[in-house]
Amino acid sequence: MNYSNALIRRQIIIDYYQNPKNFIKEPISDPNYKVIKTKSDSCADQFDLYLLIKDDLLVDLKFSGSGCIISQTTFDFLSKYLINKKLDEVKKLLSAYLEFIFKDVKNPLLAEEFDIFSSVHMQSNRIICATINAKALNEYLTKE
């Protein structure tokens, strides 16, 4: 697909926002899930990330909370690439994603579909939204 067309990118983002795959409305109470709380210093975005890790594998990743279309869709989109991956691979994908958003450097680890977020790096306020959850997850996994 050609992701250079801004209208196509916008429509895909809206579709993810309206039909999220890993966004949940109710918190997960299962004690096997780790919870990471995120809150933006610059806007009202705040989320709870729910991770289920077994044998060095990210088995499940859900999130709840509230935030703008960019903060929700970027993490929902990213999460589908992280689930069922070994933690080392998750960390590599997160690093590649963060570098893409911050510096517009496309890493071969990232699928072509990530190009829907190719203009995010041009708006500093959107960078914060697009990275709030990925940064928190990356920091958590780095400490693990």
N, CA, C and O atoms as a GROMACS GRO file, in nm:
protein
  576
    1MET      N    1   0.085  -0.118   0.000
    1MET     CA    2   0.000   0.000   0.000
    1MET      C    3   0.089   0.124   0.000
    1MET      O    4   0.199   0.122   0.055
    2ASN      N    5   0.041   0.229  -0.060
    2ASN     CA    6   0.116   0.354  -0.066
    2ASN      C    7   0.079   0.441   0.054
    2ASN      O    8  -0.030   0.497   0.062
    3TYR      N    9   0.173   0.452   0.148
    3TYR     CA   10   0.148   0.529   0.270
    3TYR      C   11   0.194   0.673   0.257
    3TYR      O   12   0.193   0.747   0.355
    4SER      N   13   0.235   0.716   0.138
    4SER     CA   14   0.279   0.854   0.120
    4SER      C   15   0.161   0.950   0.109
    4SER      O   16   0.177   1.070   0.125
    5ASN      N   17   0.043   0.897   0.081
    5ASN     CA   18  -0.076   0.980   0.069
    5ASN      C   19  -0.130   1.012   0.209
    5ASN      O   20  -0.168   0.922   0.284
    6ALA      N   21  -0.134   1.141   0.242
    6ALA     CA   22  -0.177   1.185   0.375
    6ALA      C   23  -0.321   1.143   0.406
    6ALA      O   24  -0.353   1.111   0.520
    7LEU      N   25  -0.407   1.143   0.306
    7LEU     CA   26  -0.547   1.104   0.329
    7LEU      C   27  -0.558   0.956   0.365
    7LEU      O   28  -0.637   0.919   0.451
    8ILE      N   29  -0.479   0.873   0.300
    8ILE     CA   30  -0.479   0.729   0.332
    8ILE      C   31  -0.427   0.709   0.474
    8ILE      O   32  -0.486   0.633   0.551
    9ARG      N   33  -0.317   0.776   0.508
    9ARG     CA   34  -0.261   0.763   0.643
    9ARG      C   35  -0.364   0.806   0.747
    9ARG      O   36  -0.384   0.738   0.848
   10ARG      N   37  -0.429   0.918   0.723
   10ARG     CA   38  -0.528   0.970   0.817
   10ARG      C   39  -0.644   0.872   0.835
   10ARG      O   40  -0.690   0.850   0.947
   11GLN      N   41  -0.691   0.813   0.726
   11GLN     CA   42  -0.803   0.719   0.734
   11GLN      C   43  -0.765   0.594   0.812
   11GLN      O   44  -0.845   0.543   0.891
   12ILE      N   45  -0.644   0.544   0.793
   12ILE     CA   46  -0.598   0.426   0.868
   12ILE      C   47  -0.591   0.458   1.016
   12ILE      O   48  -0.631   0.377   1.100
   13ILE      N   49  -0.541   0.576   1.050
   13ILE     CA   50  -0.532   0.617   1.190
   13ILE      C   51  -0.672   0.626   1.251
   13ILE      O   52  -0.694   0.579   1.363
   14ILE      N   53  -0.764   0.685   1.180
   14ILE     CA   54  -0.903   0.696   1.229
   14ILE      C   55  -0.963   0.557   1.248
   14ILE      O   56  -1.032   0.532   1.346
   15ASP      N   57  -0.938   0.467   1.154
   15ASP     CA   58  -0.989   0.330   1.166
   15ASP      C   59  -0.936   0.262   1.292
   15ASP      O   60  -1.012   0.194   1.363
   16TYR      N   61  -0.808   0.279   1.321
   16TYR     CA   62  -0.751   0.220   1.443
   16TYR      C   63  -0.813   0.283   1.568
   16TYR      O   64  -0.836   0.214   1.667
   17TYR      N   65  -0.838   0.411   1.562
   17TYR     CA   66  -0.897   0.480   1.677
   17TYR      C   67  -1.040   0.431   1.702
   17TYR      O   68  -1.080   0.412   1.817
   18GLN      N   69  -1.115   0.412   1.596
   18GLN     CA   70  -1.254   0.369   1.610
   18GLN      C   71  -1.269   0.220   1.636
   18GLN      O   72  -1.369   0.176   1.692
   19ASN      N   73  -1.171   0.142   1.597
   19ASN     CA   74  -1.176  -0.005   1.612
   19ASN      C   75  -1.046  -0.058   1.671
   19ASN      O   76  -0.974  -0.134   1.605
   20PRO      N   77  -1.016  -0.019   1.793
   20PRO     CA   78  -0.888  -0.063   1.853
   20PRO      C   79  -0.887  -0.213   1.878
   20PRO      O   80  -0.990  -0.276   1.900
   21LYS      N   81  -0.767  -0.269   1.873
   21LYS     CA   82  -0.750  -0.413   1.894
   21LYS      C   83  -0.711  -0.446   2.038
   21LYS      O   84  -0.750  -0.550   2.091
   22ASN      N   85  -0.633  -0.359   2.101
   22ASN     CA   86  -0.580  -0.390   2.234
   22ASN      C   87  -0.615  -0.286   2.340
   22ASN      O   88  -0.564  -0.292   2.452
   23PHE      N   89  -0.700  -0.192   2.305
   23PHE     CA   90  -0.750  -0.094   2.402
   23PHE      C   91  -0.870  -0.156   2.473
   23PHE      O   92  -0.959  -0.211   2.408
   24ILE      N   93  -0.872  -0.147   2.606
   24ILE     CA   94  -0.982  -0.204   2.683
   24ILE      C   95  -1.046  -0.095   2.769
   24ILE      O   96  -0.980   0.002   2.806
   25LYS      N   97  -1.172  -0.112   2.799
   25LYS     CA   98  -1.244  -0.012   2.879
   25LYS      C   99  -1.234  -0.038   3.029
   25LYS      O  100  -1.238   0.055   3.109
   26GLU      N  101  -1.221  -0.164   3.066
   26GLU     CA  102  -1.215  -0.202   3.208
   26GLU      C  103  -1.074  -0.249   3.244
   26GLU      O  104  -1.007  -0.313   3.163
   27PRO      N  105  -1.030  -0.218   3.365
   27PRO     CA  106  -0.898  -0.264   3.408
   27PRO      C  107  -0.892  -0.416   3.417
   27PRO      O  108  -0.994  -0.483   3.438
   28ILE      N  109  -0.774  -0.470   3.401
   28ILE     CA  110  -0.752  -0.613   3.417
   28ILE      C  111  -0.712  -0.638   3.562
   28ILE      O  112  -0.617  -0.578   3.612
   29SER      N  113  -0.784  -0.726   3.628
   29SER     CA  114  -0.757  -0.753   3.770
   29SER      C  115  -0.673  -0.879   3.792
   29SER      O  116  -0.638  -0.910   3.906
   30ASP      N  117  -0.642  -0.949   3.686
   30ASP     CA  118  -0.561  -1.071   3.695
   30ASP      C  119  -0.422  -1.036   3.751
   30ASP      O  120  -0.351  -0.956   3.691
   31PRO      N  121  -0.383  -1.095   3.864
   31PRO     CA  122  -0.254  -1.061   3.925
   31PRO      C  123  -0.133  -1.105   3.842
   31PRO      O  124  -0.020  -1.065   3.873
   32ASN      N  125  -0.153  -1.185   3.740
   32ASN     CA  126  -0.043  -1.226   3.653
   32ASN      C  127   0.000  -1.114   3.558
   32ASN      O  128   0.109  -1.119   3.500
   33TYR      N  129  -0.085  -1.014   3.542
   33TYR     CA  130  -0.053  -0.900   3.456
   33TYR      C  131   0.025  -0.796   3.536
   33TYR      O  132  -0.011  -0.763   3.648
   34LYS      N  133   0.131  -0.744   3.477
   34LYS     CA  134   0.204  -0.630   3.532
   34LYS      C  135   0.133  -0.505   3.482
   34LYS      O  136   0.083  -0.502   3.370
   35VAL      N  137   0.128  -0.401   3.566
   35VAL     CA  138   0.061  -0.276   3.528
   35VAL      C  139   0.163  -0.163   3.528
   35VAL      O  140   0.238  -0.144   3.623
   36ILE      N  141   0.165  -0.088   3.419
   36ILE     CA  142   0.249   0.030   3.407
   36ILE      C  143   0.156   0.149   3.390
   36ILE      O  144   0.070   0.149   3.302
   37LYS      N  145   0.172   0.249   3.474
   37LYS     CA  146   0.089   0.370   3.465
   37LYS      C  147   0.168   0.478   3.390
   37LYS      O  148   0.285   0.503   3.419
   38THR      N  149   0.101   0.542   3.294
   38THR     CA  150   0.165   0.651   3.220
   38THR      C  151   0.079   0.776   3.233
   38THR      O  152  -0.044   0.768   3.242
   39LYS      N  153   0.146   0.890   3.233
   39LYS     CA  154   0.074   1.018   3.239
   39LYS      C  155   0.162   1.121   3.170
   39LYS      O  156   0.280   1.133   3.199
   40SER      N  157   0.103   1.195   3.080
   40SER     CA  158   0.177   1.298   3.009
   40SER      C  159   0.192   1.422   3.096
   40SER      O  160   0.102   1.459   3.171
   41ASP      N  161   0.307   1.485   3.085
   41ASP     CA  162   0.330   1.612   3.154
   41ASP      C  163   0.276   1.730   3.075
   41ASP      O  164   0.262   1.840   3.129
   42SER      N  165   0.244   1.708   2.948
   42SER     CA  166   0.207   1.820   2.862
   42SER      C  167   0.061   1.820   2.817
   42SER      O  168   0.015   1.916   2.754
   43CYS      N  169  -0.013   1.713   2.849
   43CYS     CA  170  -0.154   1.707   2.810
   43CYS      C  171  -0.228   1.612   2.903
   43CYS      O  172  -0.174   1.572   3.006
   44ALA      N  173  -0.350   1.577   2.869
   44ALA     CA  174  -0.433   1.495   2.958
   44ALA      C  175  -0.418   1.345   2.934
   44ALA      O  176  -0.487   1.266   2.998
   45ASP      N  177  -0.328   1.303   2.845
   45ASP     CA  178  -0.311   1.160   2.818
   45ASP      C  179  -0.265   1.085   2.942
   45ASP      O  180  -0.167   1.123   3.006
   46GLN      N  181  -0.337   0.980   2.976
   46GLN     CA  182  -0.293   0.890   3.084
   46GLN      C  183  -0.351   0.752   3.060
   46GLN      O  184  -0.468   0.735   3.026
   47PHE      N  185  -0.264   0.653   3.080
   47PHE     CA  186  -0.300   0.516   3.048
   47PHE      C  187  -0.247   0.419   3.152
   47PHE      O  188  -0.153   0.450   3.226
   48ASP      N  189  -0.309   0.303   3.156
   48ASP     CA  190  -0.257   0.187   3.228
   48ASP      C  191  -0.225   0.082   3.122
   48ASP      O  192  -0.310   0.046   3.042
   49LEU      N  193  -0.101   0.034   3.124
   49LEU     CA  194  -0.058  -0.071   3.032
   49LEU      C  195  -0.058  -0.202   3.108
   49LEU      O  196  -0.007  -0.208   3.220
   50TYR      N  197  -0.114  -0.305   3.050
   50TYR     CA  198  -0.123  -0.437   3.113
   50TYR      C  199  -0.040  -0.536   3.033
   50TYR      O  200  -0.068  -0.562   2.916
   51LEU      N  201   0.063  -0.592   3.097
   51LEU     CA  202   0.154  -0.685   3.032
   51LEU      C  203   0.142  -0.822   3.095
   51LEU      O  204   0.141  -0.835   3.217
   52LEU      N  205   0.133  -0.921   3.012
   52LEU     CA  206   0.139  -1.059   3.059
   52LEU      C  207   0.266  -1.119   3.000
   52LEU      O  208   0.276  -1.139   2.878
   53ILE      N  209   0.361  -1.148   3.088
   53ILE     CA  210   0.490  -1.202   3.046
   53ILE      C  211   0.505  -1.342   3.103
   53ILE      O  212   0.487  -1.365   3.222
   54LYS      N  213   0.538  -1.436   3.015
   54LYS     CA  214   0.563  -1.575   3.057
   54LYS      C  215   0.685  -1.626   2.983
   54LYS      O  216   0.693  -1.617   2.860
   55ASP      N  217   0.778  -1.679   3.058
   55ASP     CA  218   0.898  -1.739   2.998
   55ASP      C  219   0.966  -1.646   2.897
   55ASP      O  220   0.998  -1.687   2.786
   56ASP      N  221   0.986  -1.521   2.938
   56ASP     CA  222   1.057  -1.423   2.855
   56ASP      C  223   0.982  -1.389   2.726
   56ASP      O  224   1.042  -1.346   2.627
   57LEU      N  225   0.851  -1.409   2.727
   57LEU     CA  226   0.767  -1.382   2.611
   57LEU      C  227   0.656  -1.286   2.652
   57LEU      O  228   0.591  -1.306   2.754
   58LEU      N  229   0.634  -1.182   2.572
   58LEU     CA  230   0.522  -1.091   2.595
   58LEU      C  231   0.397  -1.157   2.536
   58LEU      O  232   0.371  -1.147   2.417
   59VAL      N  233   0.322  -1.224   2.622
   59VAL     CA  234   0.207  -1.304   2.579
   59VAL      C  235   0.088  -1.215   2.546
   59VAL      O  236   0.013  -1.244   2.452
   60ASP      N  237   0.070  -1.107   2.622
   60ASP     CA  238  -0.045  -1.020   2.600
   60ASP      C  239  -0.007  -0.878   2.639
   60ASP      O  240   0.076  -0.856   2.727
   61LEU      N  241  -0.070  -0.783   2.573
   61LEU     CA  242  -0.048  -0.641   2.599
   61LEU      C  243  -0.177  -0.567   2.570
   61LEU      O  244  -0.223  -0.562   2.456
   62LYS      N  245  -0.235  -0.511   2.673
   62LYS     CA  246  -0.358  -0.433   2.661
   62LYS      C  247  -0.333  -0.298   2.727
   62LYS      O  248  -0.236  -0.280   2.801
   63PHE      N  249  -0.420  -0.203   2.699
   63PHE     CA  250  -0.410  -0.074   2.767
   63PHE      C  251  -0.548  -0.012   2.782
   63PHE      O  252  -0.638  -0.036   2.702
   64SER      N  253  -0.560   0.070   2.886
   64SER     CA  254  -0.685   0.142   2.912
   64SER      C  255  -0.648   0.284   2.951
   64SER      O  256  -0.532   0.314   2.978
   65GLY      N  257  -0.747   0.370   2.953
   65GLY     CA  258  -0.723   0.508   2.992
   65GLY      C  259  -0.782   0.604   2.891
   65GLY      O  260  -0.876   0.572   2.819
   66SER      N  261  -0.725   0.723   2.888
   66SER     CA  262  -0.776   0.824   2.796
   66SER      C  263  -0.660   0.903   2.736
   66SER      O  264  -0.557   0.925   2.798
   67GLY      N  265  -0.682   0.942   2.612
   67GLY     CA  266  -0.580   1.019   2.542
   67GLY      C  267  -0.627   1.054   2.403
   67GLY      O  268  -0.734   1.012   2.359
   68CYS      N  269  -0.546   1.129   2.335
   68CYS     CA  270  -0.581   1.174   2.200
   68CYS      C  271  -0.570   1.059   2.099
   68CYS      O  272  -0.525   0.949   2.132
   69ILE      N  273  -0.612   1.087   1.980
   69ILE     CA  274  -0.612   0.985   1.875
   69ILE      C  275  -0.471   0.933   1.847
   69ILE      O  276  -0.454   0.814   1.820
   70ILE      N  277  -0.371   1.019   1.854
   70ILE     CA  278  -0.234   0.976   1.826
   70ILE      C  279  -0.182   0.885   1.936
   70ILE      O  280  -0.123   0.781   1.908
   71SER      N  281  -0.202   0.923   2.061
   71SER     CA  282  -0.150   0.839   2.171
   71SER      C  283  -0.217   0.702   2.172
   71SER      O  284  -0.152   0.602   2.201
   72GLN      N  285  -0.345   0.697   2.142
   72GLN     CA  286  -0.415   0.569   2.143
   72GLN      C  287  -0.382   0.483   2.021
   72GLN      O  288  -0.354   0.364   2.034
   73THR      N  289  -0.385   0.543   1.904
   73THR     CA  290  -0.365   0.462   1.783
   73THR      C  291  -0.221   0.415   1.768
   73THR      O  292  -0.197   0.302   1.725
   74THR      N  293  -0.124   0.499   1.803
   74THR     CA  294   0.015   0.454   1.788
   74THR      C  295   0.042   0.334   1.875
   74THR      O  296   0.108   0.239   1.832
   75PHE      N  297  -0.007   0.336   2.000
   75PHE     CA  298   0.022   0.223   2.088
   75PHE      C  299  -0.060   0.100   2.051
   75PHE      O  300  -0.010  -0.012   2.060
   76ASP      N  301  -0.184   0.120   2.011
   76ASP     CA  302  -0.265   0.006   1.968
   76ASP      C  303  -0.200  -0.059   1.846
   76ASP      O  304  -0.191  -0.182   1.837
   77PHE      N  305  -0.157   0.023   1.754
   77PHE     CA  306  -0.090  -0.027   1.633
   77PHE      C  307   0.040  -0.099   1.668
   77PHE      O  308   0.064  -0.210   1.622
   78LEU      N  309   0.122  -0.036   1.750
   78LEU     CA  310   0.250  -0.094   1.790
   78LEU      C  311   0.232  -0.225   1.865
   78LEU      O  312   0.309  -0.319   1.846
   79SER      N  313   0.132  -0.230   1.950
   79SER     CA  314   0.114  -0.348   2.036
   79SER      C  315   0.092  -0.476   1.955
   79SER      O  316   0.133  -0.584   1.998
   80LYS      N  317   0.028  -0.465   1.840
   80LYS     CA  318   0.005  -0.587   1.760
   80LYS      C  319   0.137  -0.647   1.712
   80LYS      O  320   0.143  -0.767   1.683
   81TYR      N  321   0.241  -0.567   1.702
   81TYR     CA  322   0.373  -0.617   1.660
   81TYR      C  323   0.455  -0.667   1.778
   81TYR      O  324   0.556  -0.735   1.758
   82LEU      N  325   0.414  -0.635   1.900
   82LEU     CA  326   0.491  -0.673   2.019
   82LEU      C  327   0.442  -0.802   2.083
   82LEU      O  328   0.520  -0.876   2.143
   83ILE      N  329   0.313  -0.828   2.071
   83ILE     CA  330   0.254  -0.946   2.135
   83ILE      C  331   0.312  -1.074   2.074
   83ILE      O  332   0.330  -1.085   1.952
   84ASN      N  333   0.339  -1.168   2.162
   84ASN     CA  334   0.398  -1.299   2.126
   84ASN      C  335   0.541  -1.289   2.075
   84ASN      O  336   0.586  -1.371   1.994
   85LYS      N  337   0.612  -1.188   2.124
   85LYS     CA  338   0.754  -1.173   2.090
   85LYS      C  339   0.836  -1.192   2.218
   85LYS      O  340   0.791  -1.161   2.328
   86LYS      N  341   0.957  -1.244   2.200
   86LYS     CA  342   1.053  -1.251   2.311
   86LYS      C  343   1.086  -1.109   2.356
   86LYS      O  344   1.084  -1.016   2.276
   87LEU      N  345   1.114  -1.093   2.485
   87LEU     CA  346   1.138  -0.959   2.540
   87LEU      C  347   1.254  -0.887   2.472
   87LEU      O  348   1.247  -0.766   2.454
   88ASP      N  349   1.358  -0.957   2.434
   88ASP     CA  350   1.469  -0.893   2.362
   88ASP      C  351   1.421  -0.834   2.230
   88ASP      O  352   1.462  -0.724   2.192
   89GLU      N  353   1.336  -0.907   2.161
   89GLU     CA  354   1.282  -0.857   2.034
   89GLU      C  355   1.187  -0.740   2.058
   89GLU      O  356   1.185  -0.646   1.979
   90VAL      N  357   1.109  -0.746   2.164
   90VAL     CA  358   1.019  -0.636   2.199
   90VAL      C  359   1.101  -0.509   2.221
   90VAL      O  360   1.066  -0.402   2.171
   91LYS      N  361   1.210  -0.520   2.295
   91LYS     CA  362   1.296  -0.403   2.322
   91LYS      C  363   1.355  -0.347   2.192
   91LYS      O  364   1.362  -0.226   2.176
   92LYS      N  365   1.396  -0.434   2.102
   92LYS     CA  366   1.451  -0.388   1.974
   92LYS      C  367   1.345  -0.316   1.891
   92LYS      O  368   1.371  -0.212   1.831
   93LEU      N  369   1.225  -0.373   1.889
   93LEU     CA  370   1.115  -0.309   1.815
   93LEU      C  371   1.078  -0.174   1.876
   93LEU      O  372   1.052  -0.078   1.804
   94LEU      N  373   1.074  -0.168   2.009
   94LEU     CA  374   1.044  -0.040   2.075
   94LEU      C  375   1.150   0.064   2.043
   94LEU      O  376   1.116   0.179   2.014
   95SER      N  377   1.276   0.026   2.048
   95SER     CA  378   1.385   0.119   2.015
   95SER      C  379   1.374   0.168   1.870
   95SER      O  380   1.391   0.286   1.843
   96ALA      N  381   1.345   0.076   1.780
   96ALA     CA  382   1.330   0.113   1.639
   96ALA      C  383   1.211   0.207   1.620
   96ALA      O  384   1.220   0.304   1.545
   97TYR      N  385   1.102   0.178   1.688
   97TYR     CA  386   0.983   0.264   1.680
   97TYR      C  387   1.012   0.404   1.734
   97TYR      O  388   0.978   0.504   1.670
   98LEU      N  389   1.076   0.411   1.851
   98LEU     CA  390   1.105   0.541   1.911
   98LEU      C  391   1.199   0.623   1.822
   98LEU      O  392   1.181   0.744   1.808
   99GLU      N  393   1.297   0.558   1.764
   99GLU     CA  394   1.389   0.628   1.674
   99GLU      C  395   1.314   0.678   1.550
   99GLU      O  396   1.342   0.787   1.501
  100PHE      N  397   1.221   0.600   1.502
  100PHE     CA  398   1.140   0.640   1.387
  100PHE      C  399   1.057   0.764   1.420
  100PHE      O  400   1.052   0.858   1.341
  101ILE      N  401   0.993   0.764   1.535
  101ILE     CA  402   0.907   0.876   1.572
  101ILE      C  403   0.990   1.001   1.602
  101ILE      O  404   0.957   1.110   1.557
  102PHE      N  405   1.098   0.986   1.678
  102PHE     CA  406   1.179   1.102   1.716
  102PHE      C  407   1.262   1.158   1.601
  102PHE      O  408   1.275   1.279   1.587
  103LYS      N  409   1.318   1.069   1.518
  103LYS     CA  410   1.417   1.113   1.419
  103LYS      C  411   1.378   1.084   1.275
  103LYS      O  412   1.452   1.119   1.183
  104ASP      N  413   1.265   1.020   1.253
  104ASP     CA  414   1.221   0.979   1.120
  104ASP      C  415   1.324   0.887   1.054
  104ASP      O  416   1.348   0.895   0.933
  105VAL      N  417   1.384   0.800   1.135
  105VAL     CA  418   1.480   0.701   1.084
  105VAL      C  419   1.407   0.568   1.078
  105VAL      O  420   1.368   0.513   1.181
  106LYS      N  421   1.390   0.516   0.958
  106LYS     CA  422   1.315   0.391   0.939
  106LYS      C  423   1.409   0.272   0.951
  106LYS      O  424   1.503   0.257   0.873
  107ASN      N  425   1.383   0.189   1.049
  107ASN     CA  426   1.461   0.069   1.076
  107ASN      C  427   1.395  -0.048   1.002
  107ASN      O  428   1.273  -0.058   1.001
  108PRO      N  429   1.474  -0.137   0.943
  108PRO     CA  430   1.415  -0.252   0.873
  108PRO      C  431   1.332  -0.344   0.964
  108PRO      O  432   1.254  -0.424   0.915
  109LEU      N  433   1.349  -0.331   1.096
  109LEU     CA  434   1.267  -0.411   1.187
  109LEU      C  435   1.120  -0.371   1.182
  109LEU      O  436   1.031  -0.450   1.213
  110LEU      N  437   1.095  -0.246   1.142
  110LEU     CA  438   0.957  -0.196   1.140
  110LEU      C  439   0.889  -0.230   1.008
  110LEU      O  440   0.947  -0.212   0.901
  111ALA      N  441   0.769  -0.278   1.018
  111ALA     CA  442   0.690  -0.310   0.898
  111ALA      C  443   0.660  -0.181   0.821
  111ALA      O  444   0.660  -0.072   0.878
  112GLU      N  445   0.635  -0.196   0.693
  112GLU     CA  446   0.604  -0.081   0.608
  112GLU      C  447   0.484  -0.003   0.661
  112GLU      O  448   0.477   0.119   0.643
  113GLU      N  449   0.392  -0.072   0.725
  113GLU     CA  450   0.271  -0.006   0.777
  113GLU      C  451   0.302   0.108   0.874
  113GLU      O  452   0.221   0.199   0.890
  114PHE      N  453   0.417   0.104   0.940
  114PHE     CA  454   0.451   0.211   1.033
  114PHE      C  455   0.460   0.347   0.965
  114PHE      O  456   0.458   0.450   1.031
  115ASP      N  457   0.471   0.346   0.833
  115ASP     CA  458   0.477   0.472   0.759
  115ASP      C  459   0.352   0.557   0.777
  115ASP      O  460   0.354   0.676   0.743
  116ILE      N  461   0.244   0.500   0.828
  116ILE     CA  462   0.126   0.584   0.853
  116ILE      C  463   0.157   0.692   0.956
  116ILE      O  464   0.085   0.792   0.964
  117PHE      N  465   0.262   0.673   1.035
  117PHE     CA  466   0.301   0.772   1.136
  117PHE      C  467   0.424   0.852   1.092
  117PHE      O  468   0.493   0.911   1.176
  118SER      N  469   0.452   0.855   0.963
  118SER     CA  470   0.575   0.918   0.913
  118SER      C  471   0.581   1.069   0.932
  118SER      O  472   0.690   1.125   0.930
  119SER      N  473   0.470   1.135   0.950
  119SER     CA  474   0.473   1.281   0.968
  119SER      C  475   0.469   1.323   1.115
  119SER      O  476   0.474   1.442   1.144
  120VAL      N  477   0.459   1.228   1.205
  120VAL     CA  478   0.449   1.261   1.348
  120VAL      C  479   0.572   1.339   1.396
  120VAL      O  480   0.559   1.432   1.476
  121HIS      N  481   0.690   1.303   1.348
  121HIS     CA  482   0.814   1.368   1.394
  121HIS      C  483   0.817   1.518   1.364
  121HIS      O  484   0.898   1.590   1.422
  122MET      N  485   0.732   1.565   1.275
  122MET     CA  486   0.732   1.707   1.238
  122MET      C  487   0.654   1.794   1.336
  122MET      O  488   0.659   1.916   1.327
  123GLN      N  489   0.584   1.732   1.430
  123GLN     CA  490   0.504   1.808   1.527
  123GLN      C  491   0.546   1.765   1.667
  123GLN      O  492   0.512   1.656   1.712
  124SER      N  493   0.620   1.852   1.735
  124SER     CA  494   0.678   1.813   1.864
  124SER      C  495   0.572   1.770   1.966
  124SER      O  496   0.597   1.680   2.046
  125ASN      N  497   0.456   1.832   1.964
  125ASN     CA  498   0.352   1.791   2.059
  125ASN      C  499   0.300   1.650   2.027
  125ASN      O  500   0.262   1.577   2.118
  126ARG      N  501   0.300   1.613   1.901
  126ARG     CA  502   0.255   1.479   1.862
  126ARG      C  503   0.358   1.372   1.896
  126ARG      O  504   0.324   1.257   1.919
  127ILE      N  505   0.485   1.411   1.898
  127ILE     CA  506   0.590   1.316   1.935
  127ILE      C  507   0.566   1.265   2.077
  127ILE      O  508   0.578   1.145   2.104
  128ILE      N  509   0.531   1.355   2.166
  128ILE     CA  510   0.503   1.316   2.305
  128ILE      C  511   0.386   1.218   2.308
  128ILE      O  512   0.393   1.115   2.377
  129CYS      N  513   0.281   1.249   2.235
  129CYS     CA  514   0.163   1.161   2.231
  129CYS      C  515   0.197   1.024   2.174
  129CYS      O  516   0.151   0.922   2.224
  130ALA      N  517   0.276   1.023   2.069
  130ALA     CA  518   0.308   0.898   1.999
  130ALA      C  519   0.405   0.810   2.075
  130ALA      O  520   0.422   0.692   2.042
  131THR      N  521   0.471   0.865   2.177
  131THR     CA  522   0.574   0.788   2.246
  131THR      C  523   0.546   0.764   2.394
  131THR      O  524   0.621   0.689   2.458
  132ILE      N  525   0.443   0.823   2.449
  132ILE     CA  526   0.419   0.813   2.595
  132ILE      C  527   0.416   0.668   2.642
  132ILE      O  528   0.481   0.634   2.741
  133ASN      N  529   0.343   0.584   2.574
  133ASN     CA  530   0.329   0.444   2.618
  133ASN      C  531   0.449   0.359   2.577
  133ASN      O  532   0.492   0.273   2.653
  134ALA      N  533   0.501   0.381   2.459
  134ALA     CA  534   0.618   0.305   2.414
  134ALA      C  535   0.738   0.333   2.502
  134ALA      O  536   0.813   0.241   2.537
  135LYS      N  537   0.758   0.458   2.540
  135LYS     CA  538   0.870   0.492   2.630
  135LYS      C  539   0.853   0.425   2.765
  135LYS      O  540   0.949   0.371   2.820
  136ALA      N  541   0.732   0.429   2.819
  136ALA     CA  542   0.708   0.368   2.951
  136ALA      C  543   0.731   0.217   2.946
  136ALA      O  544   0.792   0.160   3.037
  137LEU      N  545   0.685   0.154   2.842
  137LEU     CA  546   0.705   0.009   2.827
  137LEU      C  547   0.853  -0.023   2.811
  137LEU      O  548   0.903  -0.117   2.871
  138ASN      N  549   0.922   0.055   2.731
  138ASN     CA  550   1.065   0.034   2.709
  138ASN      C  551   1.144   0.051   2.840
  138ASN      O  552   1.232  -0.029   2.870
  139GLU      N  553   1.111   0.154   2.916
  139GLU     CA  554   1.178   0.176   3.045
  139GLU      C  555   1.152   0.060   3.141
  139GLU      O  556   1.243   0.013   3.209
  140TYR      N  557   1.029   0.013   3.145
  140TYR     CA  558   0.994  -0.099   3.232
  140TYR      C  559   1.073  -0.224   3.193
  140TYR      O  560   1.131  -0.291   3.279
  141LEU      N  561   1.076  -0.255   3.065
  141LEU     CA  562   1.144  -0.377   3.020
  141LEU      C  563   1.296  -0.366   3.036
  141LEU      O  564   1.363  -0.468   3.056
  142THR      N  565   1.348  -0.248   3.027
  142THR     CA  566   1.492  -0.227   3.045
  142THR      C  567   1.532  -0.254   3.190
  142THR      O  568   1.642  -0.301   3.216
  143LYS      N  569   1.442  -0.224   3.282
  143LYS     CA  570   1.469  -0.247   3.425
  143LYS      C  571   1.448  -0.393   3.464
  143LYS      O  572   1.504  -0.439   3.564
  144GLU      N  573   1.368  -0.466   3.386
  144GLU     CA  574   1.337  -0.606   3.417
  144GLU      C  575   1.460  -0.693   3.411
  144GLU      O  576   1.452  -0.814   3.434
   0.00000   0.00000   0.00000
